[in-house]
Amino acid sequence: THQLFVMRTSTLRVLPCRFLFARAPRVFASNLSTQAAAAGSMPARVPLLINGSEVHSAAVEDVPVTDPATQLVLARTPLATTAEMEAAVAAAKNALPAWSATSAPNRARVMLKFQALIREHTEELAHMITREHGKTLADARGDLFRGLEVVEHACSITSLQMGETMPALSAGVDTHSYRLPLGVCAGVAPFNFPAMIPLWMFPMAVVCGNTFVLKPSERVPTTAMRLVELAEEAGLPPGVVNVIHGAHDAVDFLCDHPDIRAISFVGSDRAGAHIYRRGGAAGKRVQANLGAQNHAVLLDDANMKSALNSIASAAFGSAGQRCMAISRLVLVGRAREQLPRLVEIASALPCGIGTDPAAQVGPLISPQARARVEELIGSAIAEGAACPLDGRGATVAGFPDGNWVAPTVLTVTPSMRIYAEEVFGPVLQVLTVDTLEEAIALVNANPYGNGTAVFTRSGALARKFEHEIDVGQVGINLPLPVPLPMFSFTGSRGSILGDINFYGKGGVQFYTQWKTVTSNWKLEEEEELSLAMPIL
């Protein structure tokens, strides 16, 4: 069995290569070693997956896949050539007729096997997520589980993809509608959820009868590759899901290709707006989940211990690198007296490598991300923000090169630069108001609508908040109101482009198109000639 040696300062750990790819021996897995890196050798390239086979790219450029806790280059992601990307789309197009004709029950059986394989390989996948992203193992398991729930829901496709019918619209006339697959679809996934977001995309697409081209983030590609491997092991035929790697050119290729019918995207405002415009101009259906600036509102009658723990978890979990992170806390009235308790809770959350059971806050994805977060903290302080907890310059013993930023708490005003930006780090901005009405107005003035939460024991105040807040996903006494997949992810306003949501009923709607058939089977054979508009 091939093994992967990973140097952690003075400690040598040995991991089986199955934490990268299961089908050993593989050049990609076997070349990933500290010995090769130490000798100055180029780390192995992540392969493409085209028509069921790994393809070693002929690309001349690549992007390092770096352990955020050590800066060890684990692998390199090639920026696929145009010919390679064309081959991936061609494979998906060629696989489409047979797969779209596969019965819905048999597509569901593949998803049933797929979800079982994800469960079987949970620890393997969690370790992969932690190594390439940096999040704690507990958080990585959550990342995977929330994607697994979408796969489980996809197993219900025999009910989800049902059409509509109405008989006897006129004498002998019946109408029925089918939900049919679109064709070849594509997905562009972000770095912050290496498992969950790809699992939002390709399982729902293929279970509806489409084929798929996935472009995972070039910074965290190995988890997505392994998931697609497991999907093929579950029974997906070659070409149904293909994986390409790249950056801007790959995104533009997917937007422009005439054989791709729809694109799913999760990521930054700038990239999402570009994909929405360019893909839309090419006639594609596009769903794009963008940035967020999520507020929690704390009323003075809340269960404070539970509320403060929930808020800290949502603010600092995954080092704040979540589109549903609580990055702003609005303290209403006497709730402002809880700020010292919140700071105390946050200050007790240790940074550390993801495999350390004691670690609560992992590293940021890159040195550039750390520098940006620290610069934003500094700008807020320069503009007059108080900083009762400053996480800049955080260190972790034995890991001097990690991208560490510890939990940070700032008291800010809406006029500050930091308040206008998505920080994407473990930074909680605290604001104070006197009334719930002011809090609602403050949240509604924000351009984003991904998520919000209120903490209170009052049903009447919770109901007021629920009905007056202009945000697509609302939590009442819970901080991350991400719906389970029998519902859909319903971020609103500046947090989404496109009007069809991810997963749930929205996912089925996005990946299908209607065909409506009206039939006339009258007993009498003769029809009188008339040029008037038919009236049933």
N, C-alpha and C positions, 0 to 999 in steps of 0.2 A: 504494500500500500504506500502510495506516495504521501509525503508529509510536507507540511508548510512550516518553516521555521521563522518565527517573528521575534526580533530582538526588542525587548523593552528595557532600555538602559542596561542595567547589570543582570537582568533576569531573562533567561532564554525559555520561551514557551514553545511547545510543539502542538500544532493543530493538524488534524487530518485534513487532507485536501478536499474532502467532501464538503467542507465549509465553503468551498468556492464552486465546484462542479462535481456532480455525483459520478459521471461516467469516466472514471479514472481507468487507465492513465490518459492524461491530456497535456498537450504542450503548454496550454495556458496555466493550468494548475501547477504542473511540475516546475515551471520556470519561476514561479513566485517564491522567492527565497531571499532571506536577508543576505545569504552568501553572495548571490548574484548582484544584489544592490551594492553590497560593500565592495565588490570587485569592480564596480563601475559599469556593470552590464546594464543594458536596457531591460527593465521589467517587461514581463510578457504582455502582449496585447490581448484585449478582450475580443473574442471573435464576434462576428455577425451571425445571425441565425436566419438562413434563407432556405425555404422549401424543405425544412426539417433537418438541414445539415449546418454544421458550423463552417463558416467561411472566414478565412484569415485575410483581412483586408489588405489591398495593395495601396492604401492611403499613404501619403508622404507626411501627413501631420497627425498628431495625436495629442490627447489631454491626459495628464496624470490623474490616477485614482489614488488619493492620498489619505492615509489614516490621520484624522484630525487631531489625535492625541499625541502623535509622534512625528508627523510629517514623513513617515516612511511611505514611499511610493509602492503601492500594492500591485498595481497594474497600469496599463496605459490604454485609453479609449481611442480607437482610430476615428478620424473624421472621414467616414465612408466616401468612396468615390461615387460619381454620378452613375456609372455603370452598375455598381453594386446596389445602389438604391433602386435603380430601374429593375434589376433582377428581383429584388424583394417585392416590388409592386407587381411584377409579372407573375411571380409565384402565387401571390394572393389572388390575382385575377384568374389564374389557371385553376386554383383550388375552389373557386367560388361556385361553379355549377354543381359539383358533386356535394359540397358541404351545404349549400342552400337547399338542396333537394333531400338532405338527410332529415328524417322525421324529428319533430320536436321532442318526443320521448327519448330518442337516442341521443340528441344533443344534451338533454337534461342528464342522461346517464353519464356522459363525459364529465359534466360539472359535479355530479355526485362523487365520482372517483377523484376528481381534482381536489375537492374540499377535503377528502380523506387523506390524500397525499400531503396537502399543506399541513394538516394536523400532525401527521406522522413525522414531518420534517420541520416542525416548529422551531426546535432548538437550533438546528443547522441554519435556518433562515434568519433567526434572531441574531445569531452571531455574525452572519454576513452583514446584516443591517448595521449592527454596532461597529463593525470594523470599518466599513466604508463611509458611514455617516457620523458616528461618534456617540449617538444617543445611548442611554443606559439599556441594559438587556431587558429590564422590565418595560421600558418604553418601547423598545423594539418589538417585544411580544405584542404589545397593544397595537402598534403600527400594523403588524401582520394580521392580528385578530380582526381589526375593523375592516380590512380588505377581505378576509375570509368570510365575514358576514355577507358581503355582496355576492361572493361565489355561492354561498348557501342559498341566498335568495334567488339566484339565477337558476337553481334547480327547480324552481316553480314555473319555468317558462311555459309549460303546457297550459297553465292558467293565465299567466301574464300576457301572452301573445294572442289571446283569443280575439276574434273579430266581433262584428256586430251583424245582426240580421233582423229583418222585419218582413213577415209574409203578408200577402194579400193587400198590397198597396193599391191595387186595382184588380179587376177580374183577371185572375191568372198571372198576376205580376208580383214577383218577390224581389227583394233587394238584400244582398249580403255583402259585407266588407271584410277583407283580409288585412292583417298586418304582415307585410312581406319585408325581407331584408333589403337594405339599401344597396349593398355591394361591397366594395373594398373600402374600409374605414381606416383611420389612422389616429394615433394618440401621441401626444408630447407631454412627458411627465417631468415633474420638478425633482430637486434633490432631497427635499425635506421629508418625504414619505417614500422611501425606496420600494416598499411593498404595497401599501394601501392604495396609492393613486393608480399604479398600473392595474391593480385589481378592481378599481372602479371602472376601468376602461375596457380591456379586452375580454373579460368573461361575459359582460352583458352584450358586447358587440357580437361575439361568436355564437353565443347561445341563441341569439335572434336569427342566426343563419348567415351573418356577414363573415368576411375574412378581414384580416387586420395587419397593419404595419405599425409596430411600436417603436418609438424613439425614447428610451429612458434618458434621464439626465446623464450627461457624459461624466459627471462627478461620482455617480453611484450606480453603475450599470450592472454590477454582478448579481444583485438580488433579483432584478427583473429577468435577467437571463435564466437564472435558476427556476424562477416561477414558470417561465414559458417551457422550460424543459419538463417540469412536472406536469404541465398541461398536456404536453405531447405524450408523456408517459400515461396520462389518464385516458388517452384515446384521440386527441385532436390529430387529424391527418396532416401530413406535411403540407406546408404552404398556407394553412389556415391562420397561423400567427407567425409573423416574421419580425425580426428585431434588427434595426439599423442603429448606427451610432453617428453622432455628429453634433454640430452646433448650428449657427445661423443658416448655413447653406442647406443643411438637412431640413430645417424647418421650412425654408422657402421652397425646397423641392416638394415637400408634402403639400404645401398650400397650392402649388401650381399644377401638380400632376393631374391630367384629365381623367385618369381612371380611379382616383380617390374621391369618394362621394361625401365624406364627413370627417371632421377633425375634432377630437376632444383635447382640451388643453387645461392644465392647472399650472399657475406660476405668476410671474410678475405682471404688473399693469402694462409695462411697455411691450413685452413680448406678446401678451394676450391681445392687446389692441392691434398689433401688427398682424397676428395670425387671423384675427377676426376680419380685418379689412382685406387682407390679401386672399385668404381663403374664400371669403364671401364674394370678392370680385371674380374669382374663378368658378363661382356657382356652387360652392360647397356649403353644406350645413355645418355650422361651427358652434360649439359650446366652449366657453372660456371662463374659467373661474380665476379671478384676479386677486388683488391685494385686499387688505382688511386693516381696520383700526378698531378693534372690538372693545367695548366698554362694559364693565360691570358696575352696577349701582347698588350700594350698600345702605339700607335704611337702618335707623337706630333700634328697630324692634326685632332685628334678625337674630337667629341663633348664632352668636358671634364666633364661637369656637369653630363650628362647622363652616360658617361662611368664610372666615379668614383662611382656614386651611384650604378650602376649595379655590379661593382666589389665588393664593400662593401657588397652588398646583397648576392652575391654568396660566399663570403669568410666567412661571419659571421652568415648567416641564419642557423637555426637549430643548432646553436653553432658549426658549422663546421662539423657536423656529417652526411655528405652526401658523397657518392662515387663520386658525380659530383661537389663537392665544389671546388671553385677556391682557392687553397692553395698557389699558387705562382703567382706573378705578375712580368712581365718583362717590364721594362720601357725603351723605345727605344729613344736614343738621348735626345732632350730637354724635353721629357715627364718625365724625372726624376725630373724636377722642380715641378711636381704635388704631390710629396710625402707628403709635409706638408698638402695639402688640403685633401688628403686621410686620414691622421692621424686625422685631425679635424673631418671628417665625422665619422670615426670609434669610436672616443672617445665619440661621442654623442649618441651611441647606448646603451641603458640601459639594464642591466640584470634584470630578474624578473621571477616570476612564470608565467606559461603559460596562466593562466586565467586573468592576469593583462593586460588590453588593452594597457597600456603604455610600456609593456615589449617588447623588440626586440630580446634579446638573452636569451634563457632558460638555464637550468642547463645541464651539461653533464650527461650521463646515470648513472654513479657510482662514488664513491669516488676514486676508482682505476683509472678510466679514467681521472679524474681531476689531480691526482698525476702524472700520466704519461705525460699529456700535460704540466704541470708545470715543470716537470723534463726536457722535451725536450726544452722548452723555456730557462731554465737555462743552458743547455748544449750549446745552440747556443751562448748565451751571453759569456759563458766561452771561446768559440772558437773565439770570436772577433766580433760577430754580434752586430750591433747597435740596440737598442730597443727604438724607439721613442714613443711606446705605449705598456706598460706592463700590461697585464690583470691578472697577478697572484695575489692571495690574495683578489680577488673581494668579496664584501659582498652585501647582500640584506637585508634591514631592515625587521625584523620580521621573517627571514628565515635563521638563522645562520648555519643550517646544510645542506644547499643546495650545490650542486656540481658546484659552480660558478667559471667560468673563463671568464673574460671580453675580448672583442676584443683586440688582440695583433698584433703589426706590428713589423717585424724584417727585417733588411737588411742583406742578407746572401750571401754566395758564394756556388757553387756546391760541394765544398769539405767538407762542414760541415755535421755533422751527421744528423741534423734535415732535411736536404734536401734529404737525402736518405730514409726517413721514411714517412709513411702516418700518419700525426699527429692526424687527426680526432678530431679537436678542433678548436676554433675560432682564428686561428693563420694564418696570411698572411705573407709569406716570399717574400721579394722584392729583385729583382736583376736588375742590369742596364747593358745595352749593347749599342753600338753605332749605329748598323744597324739592319734592319729587317732580313737580312741574318744571322746575329749572333743569333738573337732571334729564328729563325727557327731551326738553328743548336742546340741551347740549348734545345729546346723542344724535338727535335727528338732524342737527346742523352739520354733522360729519358726512362726507360724501360717500362713505362706504356703508354696506348693509349686510355684511357676512353673518355676524352674530352679536348678541348682547345678552346680559343676564341681570336679574334683580334678586336681591336677597331680602326677604321680609317674612314675618309671620302673618301678615295681614292679607287675607284673600282679596279684599276689596282693592287694596293698593296694588297687589300683583295683577289683578284683572285690569286696572287702569293702565298700568305699564304695558301689559300685553296688547291692549287695543290701541294705545296711542303711539307706541314706538314704531318707527318706520325702518325696521330691520327684518331681514328675511327669516332669521332663526333666533328664537328667543328661549332663554333658559330661566326658569323660576326655581330658585334655590339650587341650581346647578350651573356650573360655569362654562361648560363646553357643550352647547346644545346641538351637537352633530346628530342628525336623525339616523335611526336604524334604517337598513336598506329596504324595508317594506314601504317606507316613505322616500322622499328624495331630498338631496342636498339643495336647499332653497335660499342661498345667499342672494341678495338683491342690490339694487342701485349700482354704485360704482364697483361692486365686488363681482359682477358677472356681465359678460357680453354674450348675447344669444338669449333666447327665451325658453329653452328646453333644458331641464336640470339633469344632474348626474344621478345615476342609479334609480332604483325604485320604478314607479310608473313612468317618471320622466325619462329614465334610461331606456326603457323599452320604446317609448315614443321617439326618442332621438335616433335610435338605431333601426327604425322601421319606417315603412311608408305604406299608405293605404292603397288598396285596390278595391274598387266597388263594382259589383256586378248586379245589373238589373235584368231579370229574365222574364220572358213572356211565354207562358205555356197555357194558352187558352184552349178550351175544348173545341170551339168553333174555329174553322180554318180560314175563313174569309175575313179580310179587313177592308173597310171602305177607304178609298184614296182621299187624303186630306193633306193640304200643305200648311195648315195652321199648326201653331206650337202645340205639341201633345199635352193633354191634361189627363193625368192618371185618375 
